[in-house]
Amino acid sequence: MTPTFHPRLVNGRFGDPAVFVEILHRREALLFDIGDLSALSTRDLLRISHVFVSHMHMDHFVGFDALLRANIGRQKVIRFIGPDGLCERIHHKLQGYDWDLADKYDQDLVFLVTGLREHEAPRAARFRFKRRFAWEVPIPPPPLNVEGFEVHATFLQHHGPCLGFTLSEPAHANVWKNRLDELDVEPGQWLQRLKKGILAGWDDKVMIALPDGRHLPLGQLRDLVKIGPGQKIAYVTDVADTPENREAIAELAAGADLFFLESRFAAADADQARHRAHLTTKAAGEIARAAGVRRLEPFHFSPRYEKEEEMMIAEVMAAFEGPESSPATEAAGALVD
């Protein structure tokens, strides 16, 4: 299966948390947490359409200005989803600048911000460049999902509320190359429309334009496409090692193909981890094993272990594989390295 999501750690395992997710055949990209973004190109920053914020500690939010600066003067909407208080934080960030030149631009950059609340309805706000980023309320909270994909968030505990996220596709469509050859037609963008139509349940009579000028009904082209399980990515960082958090994380990340999970402290420093409400390498591996994920990517290592990266990864993988490692977890360990 050709993966739909192509994520990468922006700052490696030791830098500020930020996971940049490219989407196959789509221009937009997603961002989980918004730490230092200097490693991203301007092109990358211009592709970001959704930002999922776990919480507003500086190392998870300091990249906001870089994203703002790159997108000023663009006709664009960027959605932010995070815990309660995100609307206020972004408002204060935006009001830290003078926008007296906004009228000189034709394009309007819009931020749609949703603050999730555990026991109440979400709060939402809109900030428009052409209105000098005045706070527009009330607006109905936009849906959490990204077009064509499902996003789930769960409340976890750090020193306060912190969100964990999953991104998943309901199903995945691949094209049989041999059947495409038999039809004697070249691959191209038309296949994306075909796959979209099949996944969306379009009627078999809908006509699909082929690159050679022919138009064929969708029903006649169904055999070109194989439908399989969709891809799932999970992202969790800055959480205390508590039974409640372990249970909630394992449920959120269950069966994920790829799990980005903080592993801040070495196993020997469990007391420090407990005091600072973070996970150890051992705890991270155990949680990922309980969730039954296919591949684990530990990150957010403390800088104190900068010269011990291999040791940190080995501790995570030892706990992830457990006393009797299965072929699946062995493969996951190899992929992490």
C-alpha positions in Angstrom: 0.0 0.0 0.0 1.3 3.5 -0.9 0.8 5.5 2.3 -1.5 8.5 2.2 0.2 10.3 5.1 3.9 11.1 5.1 4.8 12.6 8.5 8.2 13.7 9.8 9.5 15.1 13.0 10.5 18.7 12.2 13.1 19.0 14.9 14.2 15.4 15.4 13.8 13.5 18.7 15.4 16.2 20.9 14.0 19.5 19.5 10.7 21.3 20.0 7.7 19.1 19.3 6.3 19.5 15.7 5.2 16.8 13.3 4.7 17.9 9.7 2.3 15.6 7.7 2.3 15.7 3.9 -0.7 14.1 2.2 -0.4 12.1 -1.0 -1.6 13.9 -4.1 -2.7 16.9 -2.1 -1.2 20.3 -1.8 -2.1 21.0 1.8 -0.2 19.7 4.8 -1.0 19.3 8.5 1.0 20.2 11.6 0.8 18.6 15.1 2.2 21.1 17.6 3.9 24.3 16.6 7.3 24.4 18.2 10.3 25.9 16.4 9.5 25.8 12.7 12.8 27.2 11.4 13.6 23.8 9.8 10.6 24.1 7.5 10.9 25.9 4.2 8.6 28.7 3.2 7.0 26.3 0.8 6.2 23.9 3.6 4.8 26.7 5.8 2.6 27.8 2.9 1.1 24.3 2.6 -0.1 24.1 6.2 -3.9 24.1 6.4 -4.5 22.7 9.9 -2.6 23.0 13.1 -3.4 20.6 16.0 -2.0 22.0 19.3 -1.6 19.7 22.3 -1.2 22.6 24.8 0.3 26.0 25.0 3.7 25.6 26.7 6.3 27.6 24.8 8.1 24.7 23.1 4.8 23.6 21.6 3.6 27.0 20.4 6.6 29.3 19.7 6.5 28.6 16.0 3.2 30.5 15.6 4.9 33.7 14.4 6.9 31.9 11.7 3.7 30.5 10.3 1.9 33.8 10.5 4.8 35.7 8.8 5.0 33.3 5.9 1.3 33.4 5.2 0.6 37.2 5.4 -0.4 38.4 2.0 -1.9 35.1 1.0 -5.5 34.2 0.3 -5.9 31.4 2.7 -7.7 29.8 5.7 -5.7 28.1 8.4 -7.5 26.1 11.1 -6.2 25.7 14.6 -7.5 23.1 17.0 -6.4 22.9 20.6 -7.5 22.9 24.2 -9.6 25.7 25.8 -7.7 28.9 25.9 -6.3 28.6 22.4 -8.6 31.4 21.0 -7.3 33.8 23.7 -3.6 32.9 23.1 -3.9 33.4 19.4 -5.8 36.6 19.8 -3.1 38.0 22.1 -0.3 36.9 19.7 -2.0 38.6 16.8 -2.6 41.8 18.8 1.1 42.1 19.6 1.6 43.6 16.1 0.5 46.7 14.2 -1.7 45.9 11.2 -2.0 49.4 9.8 -0.9 48.1 6.3 -3.6 45.5 6.1 -5.7 47.7 3.7 -2.9 47.7 1.2 -3.3 43.9 0.5 -6.0 42.4 -1.6 -5.7 38.9 -0.1 -7.3 37.9 3.2 -5.6 35.5 5.6 -8.1 33.9 7.9 -7.5 31.9 11.1 -10.3 29.7 12.3 -9.6 28.7 15.9 -11.3 26.0 18.0 -10.7 25.5 21.7 -11.9 22.1 22.8 -13.5 21.8 26.3 -13.7 18.5 28.1 -17.3 18.8 29.5 -18.7 21.6 27.4 -19.2 22.5 23.8 -16.1 23.8 22.0 -15.4 27.6 21.6 -14.5 29.0 18.3 -13.2 32.3 17.0 -12.3 33.8 13.6 -9.5 36.3 13.0 -9.2 38.0 9.6 -6.2 39.9 8.3 -8.4 42.4 6.5 -10.1 43.2 9.8 -6.7 43.5 11.5 -7.3 40.2 13.2 -10.2 41.5 15.3 -11.9 38.7 17.3 -15.0 37.6 15.5 -17.5 35.8 17.8 -19.7 33.9 18.0 -19.1 31.5 15.2 -20.2 27.8 15.1 -17.2 25.5 15.8 -16.0 24.1 12.5 -15.9 20.3 12.2 -12.8 18.7 13.6 -12.1 16.5 10.6 -9.9 17.3 7.6 -11.6 16.8 4.2 -11.7 13.1 3.5 -10.0 12.1 6.8 -11.1 11.7 10.5 -9.5 13.5 13.4 -10.0 12.5 17.0 -8.8 14.3 20.1 -8.8 13.1 23.7 -8.1 15.0 26.9 -5.1 13.9 28.8 -3.3 15.3 31.9 0.1 17.0 32.0 0.3 19.9 34.5 -3.1 20.7 33.1 -5.2 19.5 30.2 -3.3 18.4 27.2 -4.7 16.9 23.9 -3.7 13.8 22.1 -4.7 13.3 18.5 -5.2 10.7 15.8 -5.5 11.2 12.1 -7.0 8.4 10.0 -8.5 7.7 6.6 -11.7 5.6 6.6 -10.4 3.4 3.8 -7.5 3.4 1.4 -7.7 3.0 -2.4 -4.9 1.6 -4.5 -4.8 1.2 -8.3 -4.0 -2.2 -9.9 -1.2 -1.3 -12.4 -1.7 -4.4 -14.5 -5.4 -3.6 -15.0 -4.5 -0.1 -15.9 -2.2 -1.5 -18.5 -4.9 -3.7 -19.9 -7.2 -0.7 -20.3 -4.3 0.9 -22.2 -4.5 4.3 -20.4 -1.9 6.4 -18.7 -2.1 7.1 -15.0 -2.7 10.7 -13.9 -4.8 13.0 -11.9 -8.0 11.3 -13.2 -7.3 8.4 -11.0 -7.7 10.6 -7.9 -11.2 11.5 -9.0 -11.9 7.8 -9.6 -10.7 6.8 -6.2 -12.5 9.7 -4.6 -15.7 8.6 -6.3 -15.4 5.0 -5.2 -14.6 5.9 -1.6 -17.5 8.4 -1.5 -20.0 6.0 -2.9 -20.7 7.8 -6.2 -23.3 6.2 -8.6 -21.9 3.8 -11.1 -23.3 6.0 -13.9 -21.0 8.9 -13.1 -18.7 9.5 -16.1 -15.0 9.6 -15.5 -12.8 11.5 -18.1 -9.7 9.5 -19.2 -6.5 11.3 -20.4 -6.9 9.8 -23.9 -10.2 11.6 -24.4 -12.6 8.8 -23.5 -15.3 9.0 -20.9 -16.3 5.8 -19.1 -18.8 5.2 -16.3 -17.4 4.7 -12.9 -18.9 1.3 -12.6 -16.8 0.1 -15.6 -13.7 1.3 -13.8 -14.2 -0.1 -10.3 -12.0 -3.1 -11.0 -9.0 -0.8 -11.4 -9.2 0.0 -7.7 -8.5 -2.1 -4.6 -10.0 -0.9 -1.3 -8.2 -1.7 1.9 -8.0 -0.4 5.5 -7.0 3.2 5.9 -3.9 4.5 7.5 -3.9 5.8 11.1 -1.4 8.1 12.8 -1.4 9.0 16.5 0.3 11.8 18.3 0.7 12.2 22.1 3.2 14.3 24.0 3.6 15.9 27.5 1.6 13.6 29.7 1.9 12.2 33.2 2.3 8.5 33.7 -1.0 7.8 35.4 -3.4 4.8 35.0 -6.0 7.2 33.6 -3.6 8.6 31.0 -2.4 5.1 30.0 -5.9 3.9 29.5 -7.0 6.9 27.5 -3.8 6.9 25.3 -4.1 3.2 24.5 -7.7 3.6 23.5 -6.9 6.7 21.3 -3.9 5.1 19.5 -5.3 1.6 19.3 -4.1 -0.1 16.1 -2.3 2.9 14.8 0.1 2.4 11.9 2.4 5.0 13.3 2.5 6.5 16.8 4.5 9.6 17.8 4.8 9.3 21.6 6.9 11.5 23.9 9.6 9.6 25.9 11.1 12.5 27.8 13.1 10.7 30.5 15.2 7.5 30.7 13.8 4.7 32.7 16.3 5.3 35.5 14.9 8.8 36.0 11.4 7.8 36.7 11.2 10.2 39.8 12.1 13.2 37.6 9.5 12.1 35.0 6.9 11.8 37.7 7.7 15.2 39.2 7.6 16.9 35.7 4.5 15.0 34.5 6.3 13.3 31.6 6.7 9.7 30.4 9.9 7.6 30.7 11.2 5.5 27.8 9.8 2.4 29.6 6.4 3.9 30.1 6.2 5.0 26.4 7.1 1.5 25.2 4.5 -0.1 27.5 1.7 2.2 26.4 2.4 1.7 22.7 2.5 -2.1 23.2 -0.9 -1.9 25.0 -2.3 0.1 22.1 -1.1 -2.5 19.6 0.5 0.0 17.3 2.5 -1.2 14.3 5.3 1.4 14.5 6.5 3.6 17.3 8.4 6.9 16.9 9.6 8.1 20.4 10.4 11.8 20.5 10.7 14.8 22.8 13.8 13.4 24.5 15.3 15.6 27.2 18.5 17.4 26.0 20.3 15.8 29.0 20.4 12.6 26.9 21.7 14.2 23.7 24.7 11.9 23.6 22.6 8.8 24.5 20.0 8.7 21.8 20.7 5.0 21.0 20.2 4.1 24.7 16.9 6.0 24.8 15.6 4.3 21.7 16.8 0.9 23.0 14.9 1.4 26.3 11.7 2.4 24.4 11.9 -0.6 22.1 12.7 -3.1 24.9 9.4 -2.1 26.6 7.5 -1.9 23.3 8.5 -5.4 22.3 7.9 -6.9 25.7 9.3 -10.2 27.1 8.2 -12.1 24.0 8.4 -9.8 20.9 6.1 -10.6 18.0 7.2 -10.2 14.3 5.1 -7.0 14.2 6.9 -5.3 17.1 10.3 -6.5 15.9 9.6 -4.8 12.5 8.5 -1.7 14.4 11.7 -1.6 16.3 13.8 -1.8 13.1 11.8 1.0 11.6 12.4 3.3 14.5 16.1 3.0 14.0 
